[in-house]
Amino acid sequence: MHKRPITKFRPGLERLEEKRVLSASASTAHSVSAHLAVPPEGQKPYYGYLVYRITNPTPFNDKLTPPFTQVLVQTKQPVPGQVYNVLQVSVRNGTAKTFDASSGFTVRFPGQKATFPILTGNEQWKPGQIFVFYVLSKKYYPLPNEAQDGFEFDLGGARSVGIPGPSGIFLRVKYNPATFANTLNWIVAYGPGAQGGKGPRLGLPDTSINAFVSAKTRRNDFAGYF
């Protein structure tokens, strides 16, 4: 389910609960999934891309400018008026390739059997474009491990993971279908994870920002190859 955003910001949000500090240390958060490496030949498809968390932000690779294309990654639809916690990850297409529905790009969330096409119809994911993937949950943090688990992307059978980390959680949002796209835009670009929008500009970390790039890019914090 894609939610098309509108461009007004600063929605009315319920007051945040006091956040508990998550247990990821700098070393574990940046090791991501060291066990995922270039797969042996014949084991699974490999298309020459890798997903990584942006750990060295700059005004260029870490800039979050709404509105974003948004993808809900769950089968159970949110109920208007109910209060949910939002877990999201933003993913930038850092390649020179434009993806479309024929690319077979899908996404799923751990613990769910369903997979969702990221692109349908004539939709495209262009170079430099940021998509936001999210779930709405009653749990505080609906992943068992904030350093290794995340949204699972599949490109023609090759799989990788976009990891939200502690910055990806935003608590107690009352769901209104008419305004939620705008709410999510604000959370991603200006919420606590982005430190009011100043964090990326100052080079401060936002663990919910990921990108996928050419596998030739040298990274030691990748979350897997496509």
C-alpha atoms as an extended CHARMM CRD file, in Angstrom:
* protein
*
       226  EXT
         1         1  MET       CA              0.0000000000        0.0000000000        0.0000000000  PROA      1               0.0000000000
         2         2  HSD       CA              1.5500000000        3.2260000000       -1.1280000000  PROA      2               0.0000000000
         3         3  LYS       CA              0.6150000000        6.4270000000        0.6540000000  PROA      3               0.0000000000
         4         4  ARG       CA              1.0030000000        9.5320000000       -1.4380000000  PROA      4               0.0000000000
         5         5  PRO       CA              2.2830000000       12.3950000000        0.6860000000  PROA      5               0.0000000000
         6         6  ILE       CA              1.1970000000       15.9880000000        0.8650000000  PROA      6               0.0000000000
         7         7  THR       CA              3.5500000000       18.8290000000        1.5130000000  PROA      7               0.0000000000
         8         8  LYS       CA              2.4180000000       20.4790000000        4.7460000000  PROA      8               0.0000000000
         9         9  PHE       CA              4.5300000000       19.7860000000        7.7980000000  PROA      9               0.0000000000
        10        10  ARG       CA              4.3440000000       19.9760000000       11.5710000000  PROA      10              0.0000000000
        11        11  PRO       CA              1.2770000000       17.7410000000       12.0770000000  PROA      11              0.0000000000
        12        12  GLY       CA             -0.4750000000       17.4770000000       15.4050000000  PROA      12              0.0000000000
        13        13  LEU       CA              1.1010000000       14.5510000000       17.2450000000  PROA      13              0.0000000000
        14        14  GLU       CA              0.4110000000       13.1060000000       20.6300000000  PROA      14              0.0000000000
        15        15  ARG       CA              3.1030000000       13.7330000000       23.1930000000  PROA      15              0.0000000000
        16        16  LEU       CA              5.8980000000       11.2090000000       22.9800000000  PROA      16              0.0000000000
        17        17  GLU       CA              6.4330000000        8.6590000000       25.6710000000  PROA      17              0.0000000000
        18        18  GLU       CA              9.7990000000        8.8210000000       27.3640000000  PROA      18              0.0000000000
        19        19  LYS       CA             12.1100000000        6.7620000000       25.2000000000  PROA      19              0.0000000000
        20        20  ARG       CA             14.0780000000        3.9100000000       26.6890000000  PROA      20              0.0000000000
        21        21  VAL       CA             17.6710000000        3.7900000000       25.4980000000  PROA      21              0.0000000000
        22        22  LEU       CA             18.1310000000        0.8760000000       23.1430000000  PROA      22              0.0000000000
        23        23  SER       CA             21.0070000000       -1.4570000000       23.7650000000  PROA      23              0.0000000000
        24        24  ALA       CA             22.9660000000       -1.1270000000       20.5300000000  PROA      24              0.0000000000
        25        25  SER       CA             26.5050000000        0.0950000000       21.0060000000  PROA      25              0.0000000000
        26        26  ALA       CA             28.3950000000        1.9390000000       18.2900000000  PROA      26              0.0000000000
        27        27  SER       CA             30.3320000000       -1.2010000000       17.4960000000  PROA      27              0.0000000000
        28        28  THR       CA             27.2940000000       -3.4590000000       17.1390000000  PROA      28              0.0000000000
        29        29  ALA       CA             25.2060000000       -0.9020000000       15.2600000000  PROA      29              0.0000000000
        30        30  HSD       CA             27.8130000000       -0.4290000000       12.5910000000  PROA      30              0.0000000000
        31        31  SER       CA             28.7550000000       -4.0860000000       12.2150000000  PROA      31              0.0000000000
        32        32  VAL       CA             25.1920000000       -4.5990000000       10.8860000000  PROA      32              0.0000000000
        33        33  SER       CA             25.3530000000       -8.0560000000        9.2660000000  PROA      33              0.0000000000
        34        34  ALA       CA             28.9800000000       -8.9940000000        8.8950000000  PROA      34              0.0000000000
        35        35  HSD       CA             27.9530000000      -12.5700000000        8.1420000000  PROA      35              0.0000000000
        36        36  LEU       CA             26.3940000000      -11.4040000000        4.8670000000  PROA      36              0.0000000000
        37        37  ALA       CA             29.0030000000      -11.2620000000        2.1390000000  PROA      37              0.0000000000
        38        38  VAL       CA             29.2660000000      -11.8590000000       -1.5960000000  PROA      38              0.0000000000
        39        39  PRO       CA             27.3890000000      -15.1560000000       -2.0450000000  PROA      39              0.0000000000
        40        40  PRO       CA             29.1600000000      -18.1840000000       -3.5010000000  PROA      40              0.0000000000
        41        41  GLU       CA             28.5000000000      -18.6540000000       -7.1960000000  PROA      41              0.0000000000
        42        42  GLY       CA             25.2540000000      -20.4950000000       -7.7920000000  PROA      42              0.0000000000
        43        43  GLN       CA             23.9110000000      -19.9590000000       -4.2860000000  PROA      43              0.0000000000
        44        44  LYS       CA             21.6080000000      -17.0420000000       -5.0860000000  PROA      44              0.0000000000
        45        45  PRO       CA             21.2720000000      -14.2590000000       -7.6580000000  PROA      45              0.0000000000
        46        46  TYR       CA             23.6310000000      -11.3390000000       -7.4280000000  PROA      46              0.0000000000
        47        47  TYR       CA             22.9950000000       -8.1150000000       -9.3370000000  PROA      47              0.0000000000
        48        48  GLY       CA             25.9060000000       -5.9590000000       -8.2560000000  PROA      48              0.0000000000
        49        49  TYR       CA             24.3280000000       -3.8320000000       -5.4920000000  PROA      49              0.0000000000
        50        50  LEU       CA             24.6570000000       -3.5940000000       -1.7430000000  PROA      50              0.0000000000
        51        51  VAL       CA             22.5490000000       -1.9700000000        0.9730000000  PROA      51              0.0000000000
        52        52  TYR       CA             24.2820000000       -0.0310000000        3.7360000000  PROA      52              0.0000000000
        53        53  ARG       CA             23.4570000000        2.2700000000        6.6010000000  PROA      53              0.0000000000
        54        54  ILE       CA             24.7870000000        5.7890000000        6.0730000000  PROA      54              0.0000000000
        55        55  THR       CA             27.1600000000        6.1890000000        8.9970000000  PROA      55              0.0000000000
        56        56  ASN       CA             29.1870000000        9.1170000000        7.6410000000  PROA      56              0.0000000000
        57        57  PRO       CA             26.5240000000       11.6890000000        6.8000000000  PROA      57              0.0000000000
        58        58  THR       CA             27.0880000000       14.6920000000        4.5850000000  PROA      58              0.0000000000
        59        59  PRO       CA             24.6380000000       17.3130000000        3.2790000000  PROA      59              0.0000000000
        60        60  PHE       CA             24.6290000000       15.3120000000        0.0390000000  PROA      60              0.0000000000
        61        61  ASN       CA             24.1960000000       11.6580000000        0.9880000000  PROA      61              0.0000000000
        62        62  ASP       CA             22.1180000000       12.2630000000        4.1120000000  PROA      62              0.0000000000
        63        63  LYS       CA             19.7210000000       14.9840000000        2.9780000000  PROA      63              0.0000000000
        64        64  LEU       CA             16.0750000000       14.2170000000        3.7070000000  PROA      64              0.0000000000
        65        65  THR       CA             13.7340000000       16.4850000000        1.7700000000  PROA      65              0.0000000000
        66        66  PRO       CA             10.0360000000       15.5340000000        1.8250000000  PROA      66              0.0000000000
        67        67  PRO       CA              7.6910000000       14.5120000000        0.3890000000  PROA      67              0.0000000000
        68        68  PHE       CA              8.7550000000       10.8630000000        0.1290000000  PROA      68              0.0000000000
        69        69  THR       CA              7.2480000000        7.8610000000       -1.5780000000  PROA      69              0.0000000000
        70        70  GLN       CA              5.9150000000        5.7280000000        1.2820000000  PROA      70              0.0000000000
        71        71  VAL       CA              5.3580000000        1.9710000000        1.4090000000  PROA      71              0.0000000000
        72        72  LEU       CA              3.4050000000        0.2600000000        4.2120000000  PROA      72              0.0000000000
        73        73  VAL       CA              4.9590000000       -3.1840000000        4.7830000000  PROA      73              0.0000000000
        74        74  GLN       CA              2.1880000000       -5.0950000000        6.5480000000  PROA      74              0.0000000000
        75        75  THR       CA             -1.0530000000       -6.8170000000        5.6120000000  PROA      75              0.0000000000
        76        76  LYS       CA             -3.0390000000       -5.6770000000        8.6450000000  PROA      76              0.0000000000
        77        77  GLN       CA             -4.3930000000       -2.2350000000        7.9160000000  PROA      77              0.0000000000
        78        78  PRO       CA             -4.1900000000        0.4230000000       10.6510000000  PROA      78              0.0000000000
        79        79  VAL       CA             -7.4460000000        1.4210000000       12.3230000000  PROA      79              0.0000000000
        80        80  PRO       CA             -8.3530000000        5.1240000000       12.2660000000  PROA      80              0.0000000000
        81        81  GLY       CA             -8.2200000000        6.6410000000       15.7410000000  PROA      81              0.0000000000
        82        82  GLN       CA             -5.9370000000        3.9540000000       17.1380000000  PROA      82              0.0000000000
        83        83  VAL       CA             -2.5190000000        4.8940000000       18.5570000000  PROA      83              0.0000000000
        84        84  TYR       CA              0.5270000000        3.2030000000       17.0460000000  PROA      84              0.0000000000
        85        85  ASN       CA              4.2940000000        3.2950000000       17.1980000000  PROA      85              0.0000000000
        86        86  VAL       CA              5.9270000000        3.9050000000       13.8170000000  PROA      86              0.0000000000
        87        87  LEU       CA              9.0310000000        1.9890000000       12.7160000000  PROA      87              0.0000000000
        88        88  GLN       CA             10.5000000000        3.3070000000        9.4870000000  PROA      88              0.0000000000
        89        89  VAL       CA             13.5930000000        3.1950000000        7.3460000000  PROA      89              0.0000000000
        90        90  SER       CA             14.4500000000        5.5670000000        4.5210000000  PROA      90              0.0000000000
        91        91  VAL       CA             16.3280000000        4.0930000000        1.5730000000  PROA      91              0.0000000000
        92        92  ARG       CA             18.0110000000        6.1480000000       -1.1400000000  PROA      92              0.0000000000
        93        93  ASN       CA             18.6420000000        4.7890000000       -4.6150000000  PROA      93              0.0000000000
        94        94  GLY       CA             22.3560000000        5.5000000000       -4.7790000000  PROA      94              0.0000000000
        95        95  THR       CA             22.8030000000        3.7910000000       -8.1430000000  PROA      95              0.0000000000
        96        96  ALA       CA             22.6140000000        5.2040000000      -11.6550000000  PROA      96              0.0000000000
        97        97  LYS       CA             19.7350000000        2.8350000000      -12.5020000000  PROA      97              0.0000000000
        98        98  THR       CA             16.0090000000        3.5840000000      -12.5780000000  PROA      98              0.0000000000
        99        99  PHE       CA             13.9280000000        0.6800000000      -11.2750000000  PROA      99              0.0000000000
       100       100  ASP       CA             10.3430000000        0.0080000000      -12.3180000000  PROA      100             0.0000000000
       101       101  ALA       CA              7.6820000000       -2.6550000000      -11.8020000000  PROA      101             0.0000000000
       102       102  SER       CA              9.4570000000       -5.0330000000      -14.1900000000  PROA      102             0.0000000000
       103       103  SER       CA             12.5090000000       -5.0520000000      -11.8900000000  PROA      103             0.0000000000
       104       104  GLY       CA             10.6900000000       -7.3610000000       -9.4560000000  PROA      104             0.0000000000
       105       105  PHE       CA             11.7160000000       -5.3240000000       -6.4000000000  PROA      105             0.0000000000
       106       106  THR       CA              9.8210000000       -6.4880000000       -3.2770000000  PROA      106             0.0000000000
       107       107  VAL       CA              9.9800000000       -5.9200000000        0.4740000000  PROA      107             0.0000000000
       108       108  ARG       CA              8.8390000000       -7.8050000000        3.5630000000  PROA      108             0.0000000000
       109       109  PHE       CA              8.9750000000       -7.3500000000        7.3080000000  PROA      109             0.0000000000
       110       110  PRO       CA             10.4070000000      -10.0610000000        9.6230000000  PROA      110             0.0000000000
       111       111  GLY       CA              7.7620000000      -12.3030000000       11.1210000000  PROA      111             0.0000000000
       112       112  GLN       CA              5.3330000000      -11.7490000000        8.2500000000  PROA      112             0.0000000000
       113       113  LYS       CA              4.8540000000      -14.1550000000        5.3750000000  PROA      113             0.0000000000
       114       114  ALA       CA              3.6030000000      -11.5570000000        2.9220000000  PROA      114             0.0000000000
       115       115  THR       CA              5.9060000000       -9.7390000000        0.5300000000  PROA      115             0.0000000000
       116       116  PHE       CA              4.9720000000       -6.4690000000       -1.1440000000  PROA      116             0.0000000000
       117       117  PRO       CA              5.9460000000       -5.1190000000       -4.5590000000  PROA      117             0.0000000000
       118       118  ILE       CA              7.7340000000       -1.8140000000       -4.0990000000  PROA      118             0.0000000000
       119       119  LEU       CA              6.7830000000       -0.5810000000       -7.5670000000  PROA      119             0.0000000000
       120       120  THR       CA              3.5220000000       -1.1540000000       -9.4260000000  PROA      120             0.0000000000
       121       121  GLY       CA              2.0550000000        0.1730000000      -12.6580000000  PROA      121             0.0000000000
       122       122  ASN       CA              4.2370000000        2.9350000000      -14.0840000000  PROA      122             0.0000000000
       123       123  GLU       CA              5.9370000000        3.7960000000      -10.7620000000  PROA      123             0.0000000000
       124       124  GLN       CA              9.7060000000        4.2560000000      -10.7940000000  PROA      124             0.0000000000
       125       125  TRP       CA             12.5230000000        4.4540000000       -8.2480000000  PROA      125             0.0000000000
       126       126  LYS       CA             14.9270000000        6.9220000000       -9.7930000000  PROA      126             0.0000000000
       127       127  PRO       CA             18.5830000000        7.5960000000       -8.9130000000  PROA      127             0.0000000000
       128       128  GLY       CA             18.8370000000        9.7240000000       -5.7710000000  PROA      128             0.0000000000
       129       129  GLN       CA             15.1810000000        9.2070000000       -4.8690000000  PROA      129             0.0000000000
       130       130  ILE       CA             14.3210000000        8.2470000000       -1.2710000000  PROA      130             0.0000000000
       131       131  PHE       CA             11.5810000000        5.7560000000       -0.4360000000  PROA      131             0.0000000000
       132       132  VAL       CA             10.3090000000        5.3090000000        3.1330000000  PROA      132             0.0000000000
       133       133  PHE       CA              9.2420000000        1.8450000000        4.3010000000  PROA      133             0.0000000000
       134       134  TYR       CA              7.2490000000        1.5510000000        7.5200000000  PROA      134             0.0000000000
       135       135  VAL       CA              5.0980000000       -0.5380000000        9.8220000000  PROA      135             0.0000000000
       136       136  LEU       CA              2.6320000000        0.5410000000       12.4900000000  PROA      136             0.0000000000
       137       137  SER       CA              2.8980000000       -1.4610000000       15.6970000000  PROA      137             0.0000000000
       138       138  LYS       CA              1.6340000000       -1.5970000000       19.2640000000  PROA      138             0.0000000000
       139       139  LYS       CA              5.0710000000       -2.8520000000       20.3360000000  PROA      139             0.0000000000
       140       140  TYR       CA              7.7740000000       -0.4980000000       21.5590000000  PROA      140             0.0000000000
       141       141  TYR       CA             10.2710000000       -1.7620000000       18.9650000000  PROA      141             0.0000000000
       142       142  PRO       CA              8.8720000000       -4.5590000000       16.7880000000  PROA      142             0.0000000000
       143       143  LEU       CA             12.2090000000       -6.1510000000       15.8550000000  PROA      143             0.0000000000
       144       144  PRO       CA             14.1790000000       -8.5460000000       18.0810000000  PROA      144             0.0000000000
       145       145  ASN       CA             17.5620000000       -6.9660000000       17.2950000000  PROA      145             0.0000000000
       146       146  GLU       CA             17.9860000000       -3.2910000000       16.4100000000  PROA      146             0.0000000000
       147       147  ALA       CA             21.5150000000       -3.8680000000       15.0520000000  PROA      147             0.0000000000
       148       148  GLN       CA             20.8340000000       -6.6870000000       12.5750000000  PROA      148             0.0000000000
       149       149  ASP       CA             17.1020000000       -6.9600000000       11.8080000000  PROA      149             0.0000000000
       150       150  GLY       CA             15.1690000000       -4.7500000000        9.4410000000  PROA      150             0.0000000000
       151       151  PHE       CA             13.1350000000       -4.4640000000        6.2760000000  PROA      151             0.0000000000
       152       152  GLU       CA             14.0770000000       -7.2860000000        3.9300000000  PROA      152             0.0000000000
       153       153  PHE       CA             14.4460000000       -6.3410000000        0.2830000000  PROA      153             0.0000000000
       154       154  ASP       CA             14.3690000000       -8.8410000000       -2.5690000000  PROA      154             0.0000000000
       155       155  LEU       CA             15.5260000000       -8.0630000000       -6.0890000000  PROA      155             0.0000000000
       156       156  GLY       CA             14.8600000000      -11.0310000000       -8.3500000000  PROA      156             0.0000000000
       157       157  GLY       CA             15.7660000000      -13.5000000000       -5.5900000000  PROA      157             0.0000000000
       158       158  ALA       CA             18.7570000000      -11.5760000000       -4.2040000000  PROA      158             0.0000000000
       159       159  ARG       CA             18.0640000000      -10.3750000000       -0.6670000000  PROA      159             0.0000000000
       160       160  SER       CA             19.3730000000       -7.6200000000        1.5670000000  PROA      160             0.0000000000
       161       161  VAL       CA             18.2970000000       -5.7330000000        4.6940000000  PROA      161             0.0000000000
       162       162  GLY       CA             17.5820000000       -2.0760000000        5.4680000000  PROA      162             0.0000000000
       163       163  ILE       CA             18.0540000000       -1.5920000000        9.2150000000  PROA      163             0.0000000000
       164       164  PRO       CA             16.1300000000        1.1610000000       11.0550000000  PROA      164             0.0000000000
       165       165  GLY       CA             18.1370000000        1.1450000000       14.2780000000  PROA      165             0.0000000000
       166       166  PRO       CA             17.1040000000        3.2820000000       17.2610000000  PROA      166             0.0000000000
       167       167  SER       CA             16.3700000000        6.3680000000       15.1360000000  PROA      167             0.0000000000
       168       168  GLY       CA             13.6700000000        4.5290000000       13.2150000000  PROA      168             0.0000000000
       169       169  ILE       CA             11.1200000000        4.3640000000       16.0630000000  PROA      169             0.0000000000
       170       170  PHE       CA              8.5910000000        7.1030000000       16.7950000000  PROA      170             0.0000000000
       171       171  LEU       CA              6.0730000000        6.5700000000       19.5750000000  PROA      171             0.0000000000
       172       172  ARG       CA              2.3510000000        7.1560000000       20.0010000000  PROA      172             0.0000000000
       173       173  VAL       CA              0.9290000000        8.5080000000       16.7890000000  PROA      173             0.0000000000
       174       174  LYS       CA             -2.8560000000        8.5960000000       16.5110000000  PROA      174             0.0000000000
       175       175  TYR       CA             -3.6080000000        7.2120000000       13.0700000000  PROA      175             0.0000000000
       176       176  ASN       CA             -5.6070000000        9.4460000000       10.7570000000  PROA      176             0.0000000000
       177       177  PRO       CA             -5.5900000000        8.1590000000        7.1570000000  PROA      177             0.0000000000
       178       178  ALA       CA             -6.1900000000       11.6610000000        5.7970000000  PROA      178             0.0000000000
       179       179  THR       CA             -3.0760000000       13.1290000000        7.4070000000  PROA      179             0.0000000000
       180       180  PHE       CA             -0.7490000000       10.2150000000        8.0880000000  PROA      180             0.0000000000
       181       181  ALA       CA              1.3930000000       10.6180000000        4.9510000000  PROA      181             0.0000000000
       182       182  ASN       CA              2.1630000000       14.1430000000        6.0660000000  PROA      182             0.0000000000
       183       183  THR       CA              2.8630000000       12.9200000000        9.5990000000  PROA      183             0.0000000000
       184       184  LEU       CA              5.3220000000       10.3080000000        8.3490000000  PROA      184             0.0000000000
       185       185  ASN       CA              7.0960000000       12.8640000000        6.1440000000  PROA      185             0.0000000000
       186       186  TRP       CA              7.6080000000       15.0300000000        9.2280000000  PROA      186             0.0000000000
       187       187  ILE       CA              8.8240000000       12.1180000000       11.3650000000  PROA      187             0.0000000000
       188       188  VAL       CA             11.4410000000       11.0940000000        8.8020000000  PROA      188             0.0000000000
       189       189  ALA       CA             12.7750000000       14.5720000000        8.0210000000  PROA      189             0.0000000000
       190       190  TYR       CA             12.2780000000       16.4960000000       11.2730000000  PROA      190             0.0000000000
       191       191  GLY       CA             11.5290000000       14.0220000000       14.0690000000  PROA      191             0.0000000000
       192       192  PRO       CA             13.8340000000       13.0130000000       16.9370000000  PROA      192             0.0000000000
       193       193  GLY       CA             15.7380000000       10.5360000000       14.7620000000  PROA      193             0.0000000000
       194       194  ALA       CA             16.7130000000       13.3820000000       12.4340000000  PROA      194             0.0000000000
       195       195  GLN       CA             17.2220000000       15.6640000000       15.4440000000  PROA      195             0.0000000000
       196       196  GLY       CA             14.7520000000       18.2520000000       14.2430000000  PROA      196             0.0000000000
       197       197  GLY       CA             16.1910000000       18.1630000000       10.7400000000  PROA      197             0.0000000000
       198       198  LYS       CA             19.5250000000       19.5540000000       11.9470000000  PROA      198             0.0000000000
       199       199  GLY       CA             21.2410000000       16.2330000000       12.5180000000  PROA      199             0.0000000000
       200       200  PRO       CA             22.0480000000       15.3340000000        8.8960000000  PROA      200             0.0000000000
       201       201  ARG       CA             23.2020000000       18.8740000000        8.1400000000  PROA      201             0.0000000000
       202       202  LEU       CA             25.6170000000       18.7390000000       11.0760000000  PROA      202             0.0000000000
       203       203  GLY       CA             26.8420000000       15.2380000000       10.3120000000  PROA      203             0.0000000000
       204       204  LEU       CA             25.1130000000       13.7140000000       13.3410000000  PROA      204             0.0000000000
       205       205  PRO       CA             23.9920000000       10.0960000000       13.0580000000  PROA      205             0.0000000000
       206       206  ASP       CA             20.5050000000        9.0460000000       12.0570000000  PROA      206             0.0000000000
       207       207  THR       CA             20.4420000000        5.2470000000       12.1030000000  PROA      207             0.0000000000
       208       208  SER       CA             17.2930000000        4.9480000000        9.9880000000  PROA      208             0.0000000000
       209       209  ILE       CA             18.9210000000        6.2320000000        6.7700000000  PROA      209             0.0000000000
       210       210  ASN       CA             20.0460000000        3.5430000000        4.3420000000  PROA      210             0.0000000000
       211       211  ALA       CA             21.0990000000        3.4920000000        0.7000000000  PROA      211             0.0000000000
       212       212  PHE       CA             21.7920000000        0.8910000000       -1.9250000000  PROA      212             0.0000000000
       213       213  VAL       CA             24.7340000000        1.4160000000       -4.2420000000  PROA      213             0.0000000000
       214       214  SER       CA             27.0420000000       -0.4270000000       -6.5870000000  PROA      214             0.0000000000
       215       215  ALA       CA             28.7090000000       -3.4190000000       -4.9520000000  PROA      215             0.0000000000
       216       216  LYS       CA             32.0170000000       -1.9240000000       -6.0920000000  PROA      216             0.0000000000
       217       217  THR       CA             31.5940000000        0.7090000000       -3.3660000000  PROA      217             0.0000000000
       218       218  ARG       CA             33.9030000000       -0.0330000000       -0.4440000000  PROA      218             0.0000000000
       219       219  ARG       CA             31.8340000000       -0.3490000000        2.7450000000  PROA      219             0.0000000000
       220       220  ASN       CA             32.3820000000       -2.1260000000        6.0650000000  PROA      220             0.0000000000
       221       221  ASP       CA             28.8700000000       -1.4990000000        7.3700000000  PROA      221             0.0000000000
       222       222  PHE       CA             26.8040000000       -3.1170000000        4.6630000000  PROA      222             0.0000000000
       223       223  ALA       CA             23.6600000000       -5.1450000000        5.2830000000  PROA      223             0.0000000000
       224       224  GLY       CA             23.9900000000       -7.4850000000        2.3570000000  PROA      224             0.0000000000
       225       225  TYR       CA             24.5120000000       -7.7730000000       -1.3690000000  PROA      225             0.0000000000
       226       226  PHE       CA             21.9330000000       -7.9240000000       -4.1630000000  PROA      226             0.0000000000
